[in-house]
Amino acid sequence: MAGKTKIVCACRDFTADGEQLFDFCSIKNTILDSDSNGSGTELSDILDTIEKQQFVETDRLLRHFWEMFVIDALLGNFDRHNGNWGFLYDPVSKITDIAPVYDCGSCLLPQADEGVMQSVLENEDALNQRVFQFPTSAVKLNGRKINYYDFLMKAEYAGCNAAVKRIYGRLDLEKIWQKGGTAIPKYTEHR
């Protein structure tokens, strides 16, 4: 690794005050009796675990899950498995809450250098591939990784649809389409 540099992203240590992190995988292991154990990312198992868990209000956790899913779709996160989201437990107050979103290192073409990113932005086919084809979610539907675009366009899950509306209402699209004063080319083709 001598001579190589790497850009990294760091976040505040949200366990520094003594709270303990329990990832969703460990919680899922205690709730579901399934062949996939806690690491399995089948959507039906995740939703079932959210319904059965008793650590935080089900509606809040479901809302959090779908918002995280939608943001991951927007950012192209292909690695939101059950080990990188979860709960914080405060052993003093004995209160459990939803942990802040963490481990977003697999978003926005993380291995792409400036040249790759520029070529994707300049090539409509390459840009469309990254919008409509991949990345896919780590969450699975019927054993297959979810294609974000297809899943969101089908609009079959009310919780997901509501999350899309909430998030869209908070987006400033003009800021997104600007980069250092230069407009990023917008994709125009839809499969």
N, CA, C and O of each residue as an XYZ file, in Angstrom:
764
protein
N       0.810     -1.189      0.000
C       0.000      0.000      0.000
C       0.861      1.265      0.000
O       0.319      2.370      0.011
N       2.151      1.131     -0.011
C       3.008      2.307     -0.001
C       2.731      3.161     -1.235
O       2.675      2.658     -2.357
N       2.561      4.456     -1.006
C       2.332      5.377     -2.106
C       0.883      5.503     -2.535
O       0.562      6.362     -3.356
N       0.009      4.682     -2.010
C      -1.410      4.754     -2.378
C      -2.157      5.592     -1.357
O      -1.865      5.559     -0.162
N      -3.117      6.335     -1.852
C      -3.978      7.093     -0.949
C      -5.409      6.619     -1.140
O      -5.786      6.107     -2.194
N      -6.177      6.803     -0.108
C      -7.560      6.366     -0.145
C      -8.415      7.421      0.532
O      -8.079      7.913      1.610
N      -9.509      7.759     -0.102
C     -10.450      8.685      0.506
C     -11.405      7.863      1.347
O     -11.932      6.850      0.887
N     -11.628      8.293      2.567
C     -12.524      7.584      3.459
C     -13.560      8.550      4.018
O     -13.404      9.769      3.951
N     -14.590      7.990      4.556
C     -15.638      8.779      5.187
C     -15.721      8.343      6.633
O     -15.758      7.147      6.922
N     -15.749      9.291      7.535
C     -15.842      8.970      8.957
C     -17.114      9.586      9.523
O     -17.576     10.628      9.057
N     -17.664      8.940     10.516
C     -18.824      9.508     11.192
C     -18.562      9.527     12.686
O     -17.677      8.836     13.193
N     -19.343     10.327     13.371
C     -19.241     10.435     14.821
C     -19.503      9.058     15.430
O     -20.356      8.309     14.954
N     -18.766      8.740     16.480
C     -18.979      7.478     17.191
C     -20.219      7.634     18.063
O     -20.161      8.243     19.131
N     -21.336      7.086     17.605
C     -22.581      7.265     18.347
C     -22.714      6.302     19.519
O     -23.766      6.246     20.155
N     -21.652      5.538     19.815
C     -21.642      4.693     21.016
C     -20.669      5.233     22.070
O     -20.454      4.594     23.099
N     -20.086      6.401     21.817
C     -19.069      6.957     22.709
C     -19.612      7.251     24.105
O     -18.855      7.234     25.076
N     -20.892      7.516     24.217
C     -21.473      7.827     25.535
C     -21.935      6.583     26.285
O     -22.656      6.693     27.276
N     -21.535      5.422     25.831
C     -21.851      4.186     26.533
C     -23.004      3.395     25.944
O     -23.283      2.283     26.394
N     -23.679      3.950     24.947
C     -24.762      3.194     24.316
C     -24.161      2.028     23.540
O     -23.034      2.105     23.051
N     -24.925      0.957     23.434
C     -24.457     -0.242     22.757
C     -25.219     -0.409     21.443
O     -26.436     -0.229     21.387
N     -24.489     -0.752     20.400
C     -25.082     -0.967     19.091
C     -25.446     -2.441     18.933
O     -24.628     -3.328     19.174
N     -26.683     -2.678     18.524
C     -27.129     -4.014     18.172
C     -27.614     -3.957     16.738
O     -28.617     -3.309     16.437
N     -26.899     -4.638     15.855
C     -27.311     -4.589     14.457
C     -28.591     -5.395     14.260
O     -28.941     -6.246     15.078
N     -29.273     -5.113     13.167
C     -30.545     -5.767     12.882
C     -30.371     -7.278     12.755
O     -31.277     -8.041     13.087
N     -29.221     -7.700     12.281
C     -28.923     -9.128     12.138
C     -29.058     -9.837     13.481
O     -29.695    -10.888     13.558
N     -28.475     -9.287     14.531
C     -28.543     -9.933     15.847
C     -29.962     -9.921     16.393
O     -30.370    -10.872     17.059
N     -30.716     -8.871     16.127
C     -32.105     -8.795     16.572
C     -32.938     -9.831     15.807
O     -33.755    -10.542     16.391
N     -32.714     -9.899     14.499
C     -33.464    -10.833     13.651
C     -33.213    -12.277     14.092
O     -34.122    -13.105     14.054
N     -31.996    -12.573     14.505
C     -31.653    -13.923     14.984
C     -32.491    -14.324     16.187
O     -32.830    -15.498     16.338
N     -32.828    -13.373     17.041
C     -33.584    -13.688     18.255
C     -35.081    -13.798     17.998
O     -35.815    -14.301     18.848
N     -35.545    -13.334     16.838
C     -36.983    -13.265     16.575
C     -37.468    -14.318     15.603
O     -38.475    -14.980     15.856
N     -36.771    -14.481     14.502
C     -37.237    -15.405     13.469
C     -36.538    -16.743     13.565
O     -35.333    -16.819     13.805
N     -37.296    -17.773     13.379
C     -36.740    -19.115     13.267
C     -36.747    -19.453     11.781
O     -37.734    -19.958     11.246
N     -35.629    -19.165     11.132
C     -35.591    -19.404      9.689
C     -34.251    -20.004      9.301
O     -33.281    -19.972     10.058
N     -34.234    -20.544      8.109
C     -32.998    -21.133      7.595
C     -31.942    -20.075      7.306
O     -30.746    -20.362      7.348
N     -32.382    -18.847      7.010
C     -31.439    -17.811      6.591
C     -30.745    -17.141      7.759
O     -29.801    -16.382      7.543
N     -31.161    -17.382      8.958
C     -30.664    -16.725     10.170
C     -30.710    -15.199     10.023
O     -31.344    -14.680      9.105
N     -30.051    -14.504     10.907
C     -30.128    -13.042     10.923
C     -29.550    -12.354      9.716
O     -29.911    -11.217      9.413
N     -28.654    -13.029      9.020
C     -28.001    -12.376      7.888
C     -28.841    -12.414      6.608
O     -28.553    -11.680      5.663
N     -29.858    -13.247      6.567
C     -30.698    -13.331      5.376
C     -31.430    -12.017      5.135
O     -31.984    -11.429      6.064
N     -31.431    -11.564      3.899
C     -31.999    -10.249      3.601
C     -33.279    -10.329      2.772
O     -33.587     -9.401      2.024
N     -34.012    -11.404      2.892
C     -35.288    -11.512      2.200
C     -36.248    -10.479      2.787
O     -36.433    -10.423      4.003
N     -36.856     -9.665      1.932
C     -37.715     -8.572      2.372
C     -38.816     -9.051      3.314
O     -39.083     -8.406      4.328
N     -39.451    -10.160      2.995
C     -40.543    -10.649      3.843
C     -40.050    -10.965      5.252
O     -40.768    -10.706      6.218
N     -38.842    -11.519      5.396
C     -38.279    -11.798      6.717
C     -37.962    -10.506      7.470
O     -38.202    -10.407      8.673
N     -37.425     -9.522      6.757
C     -37.114     -8.232      7.385
C     -38.396     -7.585      7.899
O     -38.450     -7.130      9.041
N     -39.425     -7.544      7.059
C     -40.687     -6.924      7.460
C     -41.340     -7.691      8.611
O     -41.934     -7.088      9.505
N     -41.229     -9.012      8.587
C     -41.768     -9.836      9.668
C     -41.040     -9.545     10.977
O     -41.671     -9.431     12.028
N     -39.734     -9.426     10.917
C     -38.947     -9.116     12.111
C     -39.315     -7.742     12.652
O     -39.459     -7.569     13.863
N     -39.468     -6.765     11.764
C     -39.856     -5.422     12.198
C     -41.193     -5.482     12.931
O     -41.368     -4.817     13.952
N     -42.128     -6.264     12.425
C     -43.447     -6.390     13.057
C     -43.353     -7.084     14.420
O     -44.083     -6.726     15.344
N     -42.472     -8.061     14.551
C     -42.410     -8.867     15.775
C     -41.493     -8.301     16.852
O     -41.673     -8.607     18.031
N     -40.518     -7.484     16.473
C     -39.572     -6.957     17.469
C     -40.313     -6.045     18.452
O     -41.359     -5.485     18.124
N     -39.760     -5.906     19.653
C     -40.404     -5.096     20.686
C     -39.451     -4.068     21.271
O     -39.623     -3.640     22.412
N     -38.452     -3.669     20.502
C     -37.458     -2.730     21.013
C     -37.852     -1.278     20.797
O     -37.615     -0.432     21.658
N     -38.454     -0.988     19.648
C     -38.969      0.355     19.340
C     -40.341      0.195     18.697
O     -40.721     -0.900     18.283
N     -41.071      1.289     18.619
C     -42.405      1.220     18.030
C     -42.304      0.707     16.598
O     -41.480      1.175     15.812
N     -43.151     -0.255     16.277
C     -43.140     -0.889     14.960
C     -43.284      0.134     13.841
O     -42.548      0.075     12.856
N     -44.220      1.069     13.974
C     -44.446      2.068     12.921
C     -43.210      2.923     12.684
O     -42.877      3.227     11.538
N     -42.523      3.318     13.766
C     -41.295      4.116     13.621
C     -40.203      3.330     12.912
O     -39.510      3.858     12.042
N     -40.056      2.059     13.291
C     -39.003      1.246     12.685
C     -39.312      0.966     11.220
O     -38.412      0.989     10.380
N     -40.561      0.706     10.912
C     -40.953      0.474      9.524
C     -40.712      1.727      8.682
O     -40.204      1.644      7.564
N     -41.074      2.870      9.218
C     -40.837      4.149      8.524
C     -39.341      4.343      8.287
O     -38.927      4.724      7.191
N     -38.532      4.082      9.313
C     -37.071      4.211      9.201
C     -36.527      3.271      8.121
O     -35.733      3.681      7.274
N     -36.958      2.017      8.159
C     -36.475      1.051      7.177
C     -36.762      1.522      5.754
O     -35.870      1.519      4.906
N     -38.013      1.929      5.486
C     -38.358      2.325      4.123
C     -37.644      3.602      3.702
O     -37.245      3.720      2.543
N     -37.472      4.559      4.607
C     -36.726      5.769      4.249
C     -35.278      5.432      3.952
O     -34.701      5.958      3.000
N     -34.691      4.568      4.748
C     -33.306      4.137      4.512
C     -33.213      3.426      3.155
O     -32.267      3.653      2.402
N     -34.183      2.578      2.847
C     -34.212      1.864      1.575
C     -34.276      2.855      0.404
O     -33.535      2.713     -0.569
N     -35.150      3.844      0.495
C     -35.309      4.821     -0.589
C     -34.046      5.662     -0.760
O     -33.610      5.902     -1.886
N     -33.465      6.104      0.332
C     -32.215      6.878      0.238
C     -31.106      6.006     -0.345
O     -30.317      6.476     -1.164
N     -31.039      4.745      0.069
C     -30.053      3.830     -0.513
C     -30.270      3.690     -2.017
O     -29.306      3.603     -2.778
N     -31.527      3.668     -2.446
C     -31.821      3.598     -3.882
C     -31.307      4.844     -4.587
O     -30.702      4.747     -5.654
N     -31.539      6.006     -4.005
C     -31.079      7.261     -4.617
C     -29.561      7.339     -4.694
O     -29.007      7.886     -5.648
N     -28.895      6.793     -3.692
C     -27.436      6.866     -3.629
C     -26.742      5.649     -4.227
O     -25.514      5.597     -4.289
N     -27.525      4.678     -4.663
C     -26.939      3.487     -5.269
C     -26.213      2.594     -4.279
O     -25.217      1.964     -4.634
N     -26.692      2.529     -3.045
C     -26.048      1.679     -2.043
C     -26.398      0.218     -2.294
O     -27.571     -0.154     -2.271
N     -25.404     -0.594     -2.529
C     -25.615     -2.006     -2.816
C     -25.294     -2.890     -1.613
O     -25.249     -4.113     -1.741
N     -25.068     -2.282     -0.440
C     -24.576     -3.078      0.680
C     -25.309     -2.806      1.998
O     -24.694     -2.899      3.060
N     -26.590     -2.477      1.961
C     -27.328     -2.254      3.221
C     -27.899     -3.589      3.701
O     -29.105     -3.828      3.632
N     -27.011     -4.445      4.185
C     -27.431     -5.736      4.724
C     -27.811     -5.565      6.193
O     -27.721     -4.461      6.731
N     -28.226     -6.626      6.831
C     -28.724     -6.558      8.208
C     -27.650     -6.262      9.251
O     -27.969     -5.988     10.408
N     -26.392     -6.315      8.852
C     -25.307     -6.007      9.786
C     -24.932     -4.542      9.817
O     -24.117     -4.136     10.645
N     -25.515     -3.720      8.919
C     -25.122     -2.306      8.945
C     -26.305     -1.345      9.096
O     -26.356     -0.276      8.488
N     -27.239     -1.771      9.924
C     -28.266     -0.874     10.467
C     -28.820     -1.540     11.714
O     -28.724     -2.759     11.858
N     -29.394     -0.765     12.607
C     -29.888     -1.398     13.817
C     -30.337     -0.454     14.909
O     -30.946      0.585     14.657
N     -30.014     -0.853     16.148
C     -30.537     -0.208     17.343
C     -29.411      0.220     18.272
O     -28.319     -0.348     18.252
N     -29.697      1.235     19.090
C     -28.815      1.639     20.170
C     -29.523      1.367     21.491
O     -30.694      1.703     21.667
N     -28.797      0.756     22.407
C     -29.353      0.471     23.732
C     -28.560      1.247     24.766
O     -27.330      1.187     24.793
N     -29.266      1.974     25.614
C     -28.644      2.716     26.709
C     -28.790      1.881     27.976
O     -29.893      1.769     28.511
N     -27.688      1.287     28.472
C     -27.781      0.407     29.641
C     -28.148      1.150     30.928
O     -28.608      0.527     31.886
N     -27.956      2.453     30.964
C     -28.305      3.220     32.157
C     -29.814      3.451     32.217
O     -30.460      3.159     33.223
N     -30.364      3.978     31.124
C     -31.811      4.255     31.099
C     -32.627      3.034     30.689
O     -33.848      3.011     30.847
N     -31.948      2.024     30.165
C     -32.594      0.804     29.656
C     -33.546      1.108     28.492
O     -34.564      0.438     28.321
N     -33.201      2.124     27.698
C     -34.009      2.524     26.550
C     -33.295      2.107     25.265
O     -32.085      2.281     25.119
N     -34.074      1.554     24.343
C     -33.562      1.180     23.024
C     -34.169      2.126     22.003
O     -35.358      2.442     22.069
N     -33.353      2.579     21.059
C     -33.829      3.450     19.993
C     -33.175      3.032     18.682
O     -32.262      2.207     18.669
N     -33.639      3.595     17.605
C     -33.070      3.307     16.286
C     -31.719      3.997     16.181
O     -31.590      5.177     16.508
N     -30.723      3.267     15.729
C     -29.388      3.839     15.541
C     -29.396      4.786     14.344
O     -30.181      4.607     13.414
N     -28.524      5.791     14.367
C     -28.372      6.621     13.175
C     -27.931      5.747     11.994
O     -27.341      4.684     12.190
N     -28.214      6.190     10.795
C     -27.779      5.447      9.608
C     -26.254      5.485      9.568
O     -25.645      6.538      9.757
N     -25.659      4.352      9.324
C     -24.198      4.245      9.273
C     -23.798      3.276      8.171
O     -24.648      2.611      7.578
N     -22.523      3.201      7.907
C     -21.937      2.324      6.897
C     -22.558      2.558      5.525
O     -23.239      1.697      4.968
N     -22.302      3.735      5.011
C     -22.797      4.112      3.677
C     -21.653      4.133      2.660
O     -21.718      4.845      1.658
N     -20.625      3.362      2.921
C     -19.438      3.371      2.071
C     -19.633      2.755      0.698
O     -18.753      2.859     -0.156
N     -20.765      2.121      0.473
C     -21.005      1.484     -0.829
C     -21.997      2.300     -1.662
O     -22.771      1.741     -2.439
N     -21.967      3.597     -1.497
C     -22.853      4.505     -2.239
C     -22.057      5.279     -3.290
O     -20.842      5.439     -3.170
N     -22.745      5.746     -4.301
C     -22.187      6.688     -5.273
C     -20.908      6.191     -5.950
O     -19.902      6.898     -5.992
N     -20.961      4.987     -6.468
C     -19.814      4.402     -7.182
C     -18.522      4.522     -6.372
O     -17.596      5.204     -6.809
N     -18.434      3.885     -5.216
C     -17.309      4.121     -4.316
C     -15.939      3.744     -4.873
O     -14.936      4.316     -4.447
N     -15.867      2.818     -5.793
C     -14.573      2.414     -6.344
C     -14.202      3.172     -7.613
O     -13.125      2.969     -8.174
N     -15.098      4.044     -8.062
C     -14.847      4.763     -9.316
C     -13.944      5.969     -9.077
O     -14.133      6.721     -8.121
N     -12.966      6.141     -9.956
C     -12.131      7.327     -9.873
C     -12.789      8.454    -10.678
O     -13.845      8.254    -11.278
N     -12.171      9.624    -10.690
C     -12.733     10.789    -11.388
C     -12.990     10.502    -12.867
O     -13.990     10.955    -13.425
N     -12.099      9.760    -13.494
C     -12.260      9.449    -14.912
C     -13.496      8.602    -15.180
O     -14.249      8.868    -16.117
N     -13.704      7.575    -14.349
C     -14.881      6.717    -14.502
C     -16.150      7.528    -14.265
O     -17.114      7.417    -15.023
N     -16.149      8.342    -13.215
C     -17.337      9.150    -12.918
C     -17.650     10.102    -14.066
O     -18.807     10.249    -14.460
N     -16.626     10.742    -14.595
C     -16.841     11.675    -15.702
C     -17.377     10.952    -16.934
O     -18.272     11.455    -17.613
N     -16.832      9.774    -17.221
C     -17.299      9.044    -18.403
C     -18.753      8.594    -18.227
O     -19.510      8.575    -19.197
N     -19.147      8.237    -17.020
C     -20.541      7.859    -16.765
C     -21.454      9.065    -16.977
O     -22.520      8.943    -17.580
N     -21.035     10.223    -16.484
C     -21.853     11.431    -16.638
C     -21.973     11.870    -18.095
O     -22.970     12.478    -18.485
N     -20.953     11.561    -18.898
C     -20.954     11.990    -20.300
C     -21.583     10.965    -21.243
O     -21.882     11.291    -22.392
N     -21.785      9.742    -20.779
C     -22.318      8.683    -21.630
C     -23.721      8.318    -21.143
O     -23.879      7.722    -20.077
N     -24.721      8.675    -21.919
C     -26.104      8.465    -21.502
C     -26.420      6.993    -21.246
O     -27.165      6.675    -20.319
N     -25.861      6.090    -22.060
C     -26.102      4.658    -21.844
C     -25.515      4.197    -20.508
O     -26.155      3.456    -19.762
N     -24.298      4.641    -20.217
C     -23.659      4.265    -18.957
C     -24.415      4.857    -17.767
O     -24.572      4.197    -16.739
N     -24.878      6.085    -17.904
C     -25.650      6.718    -16.838
C     -26.970      5.982    -16.626
O     -27.369      5.726    -15.490
N     -27.640      5.645    -17.714
C     -28.899      4.916    -17.604
C     -28.707      3.544    -16.967
O     -29.572      3.088    -16.218
N     -27.590      2.878    -17.251
C     -27.307      1.592    -16.604
C     -27.248      1.759    -15.092
O     -27.757      0.920    -14.349
N     -26.626      2.844    -14.639
C     -26.471      3.063    -13.205
C     -27.753      3.550    -12.545
O     -27.848      3.543    -11.318
N     -28.722      3.966    -13.314
C     -30.018      4.360    -12.775
C     -30.998      3.193    -12.834
O     -31.685      2.916    -11.850
N     -31.073      2.510    -13.966
C     -32.121      1.528    -14.197
C     -31.703      0.073    -13.991
O     -32.556     -0.785    -13.767
N     -30.407     -0.215    -14.063
C     -29.960     -1.606    -14.033
C     -29.227     -1.962    -12.745
O     -29.543     -2.976    -12.122
N     -28.282     -1.175    -12.344
C     -27.525     -1.442    -11.131
C     -27.076     -0.133    -10.524
O     -27.022      0.882    -11.218
N     -26.765     -0.134     -9.290
C     -26.654     -1.278     -8.405
C     -28.021     -1.784     -7.954
O     -29.047     -1.126     -8.126
N     -27.991     -2.962     -7.378
C     -29.198     -3.539     -6.797
C     -29.070     -3.482     -5.276
O     -27.978     -3.310     -4.736
N     -30.181     -3.625     -4.616
C     -30.199     -3.614     -3.159
C     -29.650     -4.928     -2.615
O     -29.697     -5.954     -3.294
N     -29.136     -4.895     -1.402
C     -28.766     -6.134     -0.718
C     -30.018     -6.869     -0.254
O     -29.978     -8.069      0.018
N     -31.126     -6.146     -0.164
C     -32.410     -6.753      0.213
C     -32.930     -7.559     -0.977
O     -32.808     -7.141     -2.128
N     -33.502     -8.702     -0.683
C     -33.966     -9.606     -1.740
C     -35.482     -9.748     -1.725
O     -36.128     -9.640     -0.682
N     -36.021     -9.989     -2.888
C     -37.438    -10.294     -3.051
C     -37.514    -11.606     -3.804
O     -37.043    -11.703     -4.937
N     -38.098    -12.607     -3.188
C     -38.174    -13.948     -3.777
C     -36.798    -14.491     -4.158
O     -36.625    -15.094     -5.218
N     -35.831    -14.267     -3.279
C     -34.496    -14.811     -3.484
C     -33.584    -14.028     -4.408
O     -32.430    -14.413     -4.590
N     -34.063    -12.940     -4.998
C     -33.236    -12.138     -5.921
C     -33.050    -10.739     -5.374
O     -33.979    -10.146     -4.826
N     -31.833    -10.210     -5.528
C     -31.585     -8.839     -5.100
C     -32.542     -7.891     -5.818
O     -32.784     -8.021     -7.018
N     -33.073     -6.950     -5.069
C     -34.058     -6.019     -5.605
C     -33.394     -5.009     -6.528
O     -32.420     -4.356     -6.153
N     -33.928     -4.886     -7.736
C     -33.538     -3.805     -8.637
C     -34.306     -2.586     -8.152
O     -35.535     -2.569     -8.208
N     -33.595     -1.561     -7.674
C     -34.243     -0.399     -7.072
C     -35.280      0.231     -8.007
O     -36.417      0.476     -7.604
N     -34.888      0.489     -9.241
C     -35.776      1.176    -10.174
C     -37.070      0.393    -10.387
O     -38.162      0.948    -10.262
N     -36.951     -0.885    -10.706
C     -38.143     -1.698    -10.944
C     -39.034     -1.751     -9.707
O     -40.255     -1.631     -9.808
N     -38.424     -1.931     -8.547
C     -39.175     -2.039     -7.301
C     -39.940     -0.751     -7.016
O     -41.126     -0.784     -6.689
N     -39.256      0.378     -7.141
C     -39.914      1.657     -6.856
C     -40.999      1.968     -7.880
O     -42.035      2.534     -7.530
N     -40.774      1.607     -9.128
C     -41.772      1.886    -10.164
C     -43.028      1.022    -10.003
O     -44.123      1.459    -10.357
N     -42.885     -0.178     -9.480
C     -44.066     -1.037     -9.263
C     -44.948     -0.493     -8.142
O     -46.161     -0.705     -8.148
N     -44.350      0.202     -7.187
C     -45.092      0.868     -6.102
C     -46.052     -0.079     -5.386
O     -47.204      0.278     -5.141
N     -45.589     -1.273     -5.051
C     -46.445     -2.285     -4.442
C     -46.455     -2.255     -2.915
O     -47.285     -2.922     -2.299
N     -45.554     -1.500     -2.293
C     -45.467     -1.469     -0.838
C     -45.823     -0.073     -0.345
O     -45.104      0.890     -0.612
N     -46.937      0.032      0.375
C     -47.439      1.336      0.827
C     -46.405      2.086      1.663
O     -46.256      3.300      1.519
N     -45.697      1.383      2.528
C     -44.682      2.029      3.361
C     -43.554      2.626      2.535
O     -43.055      3.709      2.841
N     -43.160      1.922      1.499
C     -42.120      2.422      0.600
C     -42.633      3.622     -0.182
O     -41.924      4.618     -0.330
N     -43.850      3.534     -0.679
C     -44.430      4.647     -1.439
C     -44.510      5.910     -0.580
O     -44.206      7.006     -1.050
N     -44.915      5.753      0.668
C     -44.997      6.904      1.576
C     -43.604      7.492      1.825
O     -43.447      8.710      1.910
N     -42.601      6.625      1.942
C     -41.229      7.106      2.147
C     -40.743      7.889      0.932
O     -40.075      8.911      1.087
N     -41.067      7.428     -0.270
C     -40.684      8.155     -1.487
C     -41.283      9.559     -1.452
O     -40.594     10.535     -1.746
N     -42.541      9.661     -1.098
C     -43.209     10.977     -1.048
C     -42.576     11.880      0.003
O     -42.361     13.064     -0.258
N     -42.273     11.350      1.181
C     -41.644     12.163      2.233
C     -40.267     12.655      1.794
O     -39.926     13.823      1.979
N     -39.491     11.761      1.218
C     -38.126     12.127      0.819
C     -38.150     13.084     -0.357
O     -37.404     14.063     -0.370
N     -38.990     12.821     -1.342
C     -39.086     13.717     -2.496
C     -39.451     15.132     -2.049
O     -38.947     16.110     -2.600
N     -40.316     15.236     -1.063
C     -40.716     16.544     -0.554
C     -39.587     17.313      0.105
O     -39.668     18.532      0.257
N     -38.539     16.611      0.494
C     -37.398     17.262      1.151
C     -36.221     17.514      0.209
O     -35.233     18.130      0.609
N     -36.314     17.049     -1.031
C     -35.212     17.208     -1.982
C     -35.238     18.582     -2.636
O     -36.303     19.117     -2.945
N     -34.067     19.138     -2.839
C     -33.923     20.368     -3.625
C     -33.247     19.949     -4.934
O     -32.020     19.907     -5.026
N     -34.060     19.643     -5.933
C     -33.535     19.096     -7.188
C     -32.606     20.063     -7.906
O     -31.668     19.626     -8.575
N     -32.840     21.353     -7.785
C     -31.941     22.314     -8.438
C     -30.525     22.209     -7.884
O     -29.559     22.288     -8.642
N     -30.391     22.032     -6.574
C     -29.060     21.871     -5.981
C     -28.416     20.563     -6.421
O     -27.206     20.496     -6.637
N     -29.234     19.527     -6.550
C     -28.698     18.235     -6.964
C     -28.160     18.306     -8.389
O     -27.109     17.732     -8.674
N     -28.849     18.989     -9.277
C     -28.440     19.046    -10.680
C     -27.319     20.031    -10.934
O     -26.865     20.150    -12.072
N     -26.855     20.739     -9.923
C     -25.740     21.655    -10.072
C     -24.497     21.069     -9.422
O     -24.564     20.492     -8.336
N     -23.380     21.221    -10.085
C     -22.109     20.749     -9.536
C     -21.082     21.829     -9.813
O     -20.630     22.000    -10.945
N     -20.723     22.546     -8.781
C     -19.719     23.586     -8.943
C     -20.092     24.604    -10.009
O     -19.227     25.109    -10.725
N     -21.373     24.901    -10.110
C     -21.819     25.883    -11.095
C     -22.065     25.296    -12.474
O     -22.579     25.986    -13.354
N     -21.704     24.025    -12.680
C     -21.904     23.381    -13.973
C     -23.011     22.354    -13.839
O     -22.971     21.505    -12.948
N     -23.983     22.425    -14.706
C     -25.098     21.481    -14.628
C     -24.632     20.079    -14.989
O     -23.890     19.886    -15.952
N     -25.068     19.118    -14.216
C     -24.814     17.712    -14.512
C     -25.835     17.292    -15.561
O     -27.014     17.621    -15.431
N     -25.411     16.573    -16.596
C     -26.393     16.168    -17.614
C     -27.476     15.294    -17.009
O     -27.186     14.375    -16.244
N     -28.721     15.581    -17.352
C     -29.843     14.801    -16.853
C     -30.075     13.631    -17.790
O     -29.930     13.767    -19.004
N     -30.435     12.478    -17.231
C     -30.753     11.339    -18.068
C     -32.155     11.560    -18.656
O     -33.020     12.160    -18.019
N     -32.358     11.073    -19.859
C     -33.632     11.295    -20.524
C     -34.320     10.003    -20.926
O     -35.534      9.982    -21.128
N     -33.572      8.949    -21.042
C     -34.111      7.689    -21.512
C     -34.653      6.881    -20.346
O     -34.050      6.863    -19.273
N     -35.767      6.220    -20.537
C     -36.344      5.369    -19.501
C     -36.554      3.981    -20.063
O     -37.668      3.615    -20.438
N     -35.482      3.210    -20.120
C     -35.478      1.831    -20.611
C     -36.138      1.730    -21.940
O     -36.226      0.640    -22.506
